[in-house]
């Protein structure tokens, strides 16, 4: 029979006091609906299954249904794969409700000090239908802006007697993080009396025949990371910033001032003039402590870092009572009398994780990351949207960054399966598959889009978040939505049907149906094709995503992806063809100067070698453009906030330009994460040295308030961490060159020796002068013989360890062996084209091929032997003498560096670096002239919206070209050669015509090169009349207001740009 357990909470709140009870009649109605939907789902064909699955996902989303007097109550619904099997085994599940003390709200809690709370605990049954569980419960308190709702999770006892905690991935609020219980939240209350309803209805691009509203195009966009945009690091802090800006603009408009931004500070001007604000992922993130119930909601007596798995941390979307209870069904009398227990005592803190946003676990995507909620209430997000929508100068749209194509490894803890014979903890996180997850990828885990119900649940997460009232959606990593692998080519096959569903999504809000502006980041055939950056069309979704009424999606263009790092030498010369593509076909592209990705990849991809040392025998992109700065830390700002590039993207090229806040303010940016796992040291080793070399000057490091933790550890100056101006980085540093490497330089050098699968393979067959470990085939045969015979104590120990390594992770071993064998095959095909040049390599490959056929076990040992050399090993790194020598003496214990100390250095660096990325810390270092120029460019675009559209094909009206200007260049070769781009300037120029007014605008920019002493316009523009200069970069202050073919620019520096106008010419030559 059904049973109900109530726990006496603080204040002796009894079952009668809570007023919580199960509505048996409505629960029966829910179960009838669930049975009908599951039957429809089971019997449907593939096309119908999607629709049926989506209706199920809507049903199982736990919701507060509203009501006070009538008390509509709360609906709970869950999907548990393999439910019937679990019941047959004797498993018991219960929904547990936890009631907070009335006076406690998340905003009252501390980030650092724990608060002990006494919670009232109640357990409520649900009814099972197939793999679904449903219940309708009255009296459950729901969360609102001013009240705390009931927390809930499920308790599962397996047939073995093991207890598991189960959490709801569809929860609307997670005030204590992903490992704590979710909160029942009144979503409808967030939209009551919202201030932007009229804007949502009227500020649209068009109204379609079916009365749906099409949001405006995303337009020019400012990408913001909430955690580093203000000192507070919260959505409420960002809202206050914009409310302060709005107050000043409103006052200026009331005074009829010509410039509504006149009273704004330079810092505030960097936030205005955009069509849209795009927030980096605001969803709950992977956490530092992923055992037990996490670090922000600890059960009394639970160690914050338990060494055992007494309480498993598995999560599903449901809960049930025992099999016998379900068999009995709901009794007409309702619930039996409950029994009292001790109250549940927990210690809680406000979450304070600092991360860049992409360590997502999918779980909880409908909620807001509690670490960026000042109040712990998701209403903060609605208030930010309303504030931006109601800005007094012009509405600002809001875009979300939707990340559903991959999951962090921790997703395996939160989206598991119980219908397995093996205990889940016996499988490494990256191999724990489930109905939601399958294989591994470069970010963590692939999503199982082949399963219809997880697809529908993920779509429900997508729907719930976007119904907050946003206007545009960026779909992250379209190429990561993998449905299958092609058996012949091995290439990934994307789930384009799901991407089509995401593109067709219609927002339901305030009685309106709105179609949002969708843009998809997708670089396919990346990562399967090494030449993806040029083989990608960047238009596959524009072509293939067919939307009603002729609508179309946008796609990330070729010049905004991560690899676009404008600091490489002669970047604009070498990328001219892509800029030309943007001019002719950029209307459907996201363009722009910078995103979070290329701001990070700047320090990862731009070589630290100065172009002043250019060697013609090396590729140009092996150097950074030294004309952008005398030292490394000057280069990123001058490259990513280049005025010429800003004007080109904003005021001349079609498309929707994006700008990353940190780049426009020329402040640091880092891939920072707040996760303490086995890879924390590795991540810092990979990031820190280059970040410090490119983004942090000695003066900034010395400044009060910066890098306080690192200084406290003994790293008093920047030079103790990295050598000056990148001199300690690989490719620049030379042993015996008189340069002392810093601690992070050495750590990075250790990281660079870690072998990838390809490097493991090359160790076995490449020449020893490159990456090979064996001089010739005889040396390889000798090693094989020693491993096979295992003579001597040392070899016996080594072979035993190699076999233990193989046995410890057989899945990883098989994966790596397959990858290595594939590398063998590719190399053999490549070397056969020139066998006389690769005799030794081919002989070694033949030995390896024969070994794999005759003795695969020994080949496994040989591969493991190659992989173990210079691998990521924190113990070995801590024992490295060079690293120890670079370490402050106070961090050494008996002249030894411990792994714990190394981990502490990594954690403190990440915390310091995250604080250094907060833009308010750099408000007194802003480039005022560039900020004002950027705002002027946005104002020009706002007055000329036709710029976003593709130009016509009449070259008299619309034209774009480059001019390679001899500036100390020398002639190379004959007439057909390209000349000398190394010692020349790259100038971009052209004109565009307003299709309505006929007004024409010319664009001229010196994109790169040494200053041109004199630059004449005579041979550049085929127009004889005068033009009025309407935009000029800070370097052209002396330029007259009117120019013509007779004008000579003197000097004309890299980054200088101008835009001039002549009226009503219809594009005809003067």
VENBEL-V107015 format. One record per residue. PHI is phi as a letter, one per 40 degrees, with the letter a starting at -180 (999 if undefined). Layout:
# VENBEL-V107015
PHI, PHI
This chain:
# VENBEL-V107015
999, c, b, b, b, b, b, c, c, c, g, f, c, c, d, c, c, c, g, c, a, c, c, c, c, c, c, c, c, c, c, c, c, c, c, c, c, c, c, c, c, c, c, c, c, d, c, c, c, c, c, c, c, c, c, c, c, c, c, c, c, c, b, c, c, g, h, b, c, c, f, c, g, b, b, b, a, a, b, b, d, g, d, c, c, c, c, c, c, g, c, b, b, a, c, b, b, b, b, c, d, d, c, b, b, d, c, c, c, c, c, b, b, c, b, c, b, b, b, c, b, b, b, b, c, b, b, c, b, f, b, b, b, b, a, b, b, c, g, c, c, b, c, b, d, b, b, c, c, c, c, a, a, b, b, b, b, c, c, c, g, c, c, b, c, b, b, b, c, c, d, c, a, b, c, b, g, c, c, c, c, c, b, c, b, c, c, c, c, c, c, c, g, c, c, b, d, c, c, d, c, b, c, b, c, a, b, c, d, c, g, c, b, c, d, c, c, c, g, c, b, b, c, b, c, d, c, b, c, b, c, c, g, b, c, c, c, c, c, c, d, c, c, c, c, c, c, c, c, c, c, c, c, c, c, f, c, c, b, c, b, d, c, c, c, d, c, c, c, c, b, b, g, c, c, a, b, b, c, c, d, b, c, d, b, d, b, c, b, b, b, g, b, g, c, b, a, b, c, d, g, c, c, c, b, c, c, b, b, d, b, c, b, c, a, b, c, a, a, a, c, c, c, c, c, c, c, c, g, c, c, d, c, g, c, c, c, c, b, c, b, c, c, c, b, b, b, b, b, c, c, a, c, b, a, c, h, b, c, c, b, g, d, g, c, c, c, b, d, c, c, b, b, c, c, g, b, c, d, d, c, c, c, c, d, c, c, c, c, b, d, c, c, a, d, b, c, b, b, b, b, c, b, b, c, a, b, c, d, c, d, c, c, b, b, c, b, b, c, b, c, c, c, d, c, c, b, d, d, c, b, c, c, a, c, c, b, b, c, c, a, c, c, i, b, c, c, c, c, c, c, c, c, d, d, c, c, c, c, c, c, d, c, c, c, c, c, c, h, c, b, a, b, c, c, c, f, d, c, c, c, c, c, a, b, c, c, c, c, g, c, c, b, c, c, c, c, c, c, c, c, c, c, c, d, b, c, b, a, f, g, b, b, b, c, c, c, b, b, b, c, a, b, d, c, c, c, c, b, c, c, d, c, b, c, c, c, f, b, d, c, c, c, c, c, c, b, c, f, g, c, a, c, b, b, c, c, c, b, b, c, d, c, c, b, c, c, c, c, f, c, c, c, c, c, d, c, c, c, c, d, c, c, c, b, c, d, c, b, c, b, h, c, a, b, d, c, c, c, c, c, d, c, c, b, c, c, c, c, c, c, c, b, d, b, d, c, b, c, c, c, c, b, c, c, c, c, c, i, c, b, d, c, c, c, d, c, c, c, c, b, c, d, c, c, c, c, d, c, c, b, b, c, c, h, b, c, b, b, c, d, d, c, c, c, f, b, c, a, a, c, b, a, b, b, b, b, c, b, c, c, c, c, c, d, c, b, c, c, c, d, c, c, c, b, b, c, d, c, c, c, c, d, c, g, b, f, c, c, c, c, c, c, h, c, c, b, c, c, c, b, a, c, d, f, g, c, c, c, d, g, b, c, b, c, g, c, g, c, c, c, c, d, c, d, c, c, c, c, c, c, c, c, c, c, c, d, c, c, c, c, c, d, c, b, c, c, c, c, b, b, c, b, b, c, a, c, c, c, c, c, c, c, c, c, c, c, c, c, f, c, g, c, c, c, c, c, c, c, c, c, c, c, c, c, c, c, c, a, c, c, c, c, c, c, c, c, c, c, c, c, c, c, d, c, c, c, c, c, c, c, c, c, b, c, c, c, b, c, c, c, c, c, c, c, c, c, c, c, c, c, c, c, c, a, c, c, c, c, c, c, c, c, c, c, c, c, c, c, g, c, c, a, d, c, c, c, c, c, c, c, c, c, c, c, c, c, d, d, c, c, c, b, f, g, b, b, c, c, c, c, c, c, c, c, c, c, c, c, d, c, c, c, c, c, c, c, c, c, c, c, b, c, c, b, c, c, d, c, c, c, c, c, c, c, c, c, c, c, c, c, c, c, b, c, c, d, c, c, c, c, c, b, c, c, c, c, b, a, a, a, b, b, c, c, c, a, g, c, b, c, b, g, c, c, c, c, c, g, b, c, c, b, b, c, b, b, b, a, i, a, b, b, c, c, c, c, g, c, b, b, b, b, a, a, c, c, a, h, c, d, c, c, a, b, c, c, d, c, c, b, c, b, c, c, c, b, c, c, b, a, a, c, d, c, b, c, c, c, c, c, b, b, a, c, c, c, b, c, a, c, b, c, d, g, c, a, a, b, b, b, b, c, f, c, f, g, c, d, c
